[in-house]
Amino acid sequence: MERTKVHDPADASYTLFRAEDGELILQIDTYGSGSRGQPGKKSQTIQFGHDGLEQLKGILKNIREE
């Protein structure tokens, strides 16, 4: 199921770290919004390695060009 509505704002943080193999990882954590059952609790974590970051850069570049 695809969601196409705008979600309520939520807090987020990011961390850059190196995996055991030395690859740089971008980790984005989101936290429950005030309307959730446990506001402020970490709800999702997304990690991007080299390939994922390259794909993300391409997506952002395409958005900027539209």
N, C-alpha and C positions, 0 to 999 in steps of 0.2 A: 504494500500500500504506500503510495507516495503522498507525502504531506506538502501542501502548497500554501499553507497559511503562515503568517508571521507569528513566531512564538513570543512569549513574554521574555523580557530581558532576564539574563542570568549572569551571575559572576563567573569569571574564568581566570585562570592563571596559566603560565607556561614555564617550562623548564627546558634548558638545553643541557644534554649530558652525552657522554660517550658510552656506547655499548661495550661489552667485553672485547669485541673484535675491533674496537677503535672507531666504529662508525658514529658520526654525529647524529643524535636523535633529538627532534623537537617533540616535546610532549605537551599537549594542551588538556587541561582538566577543567570541567565545568561543574558548577555547584547548583544544587536545587534552588529554584526561585522561591519567593515568598508564598506563591500559590501552591507549592508542592507540600507533601505530607511532612517532609523533613528538610525545611529550608536550610541552606548552607552546607548540607552534606554532599560530598563528592558524588556526582551522579554519572559522569562519563569521562573516560580518558581516551584520547586519540594520540597515537604516536606516528611520526613521519620519519623514516630513514631517508637516505640519499634519493632513491627512486621516487618515493612519495613526495619529497620536497620539490623535486624537478617537475612532477605532475602538477603540484599545487601552484608553483610559479607559472606554469603554462596557463592554468585556469585563470589566475589573477591577471595575467597579461591579456588574455582574450577579453576579460570583463572590461579592462581599462580601454581596450580598443573599440568597444561597442558604443 
